[in-house]
Amino acid sequence: MKRLLVFQHVPYEVLGKLDPMLRSAGFRIRYVNFGRDPDTLPDVSKYDAMVVLGGPMC
């Protein structure tokens, strides 16, 4: 199974319609919420793809 890392800045920004498409393509999705835990440093080498979501600052 492929692994996708999603950087999330606020909890209400999600993948939306991309979520079911990515899951059906075989991705396991992990969200990292920087608004909730700003010091999180995930090991990006463990993932096959990454998405960075926007937030109110965009």
Secondary structure, 3 states (H helix, E strand, C coil): CEEEEEEECCCCCCCCCHHHHHHHCCEEEEEEECCCCCCCCCCHHHCCEEEECCCCCC
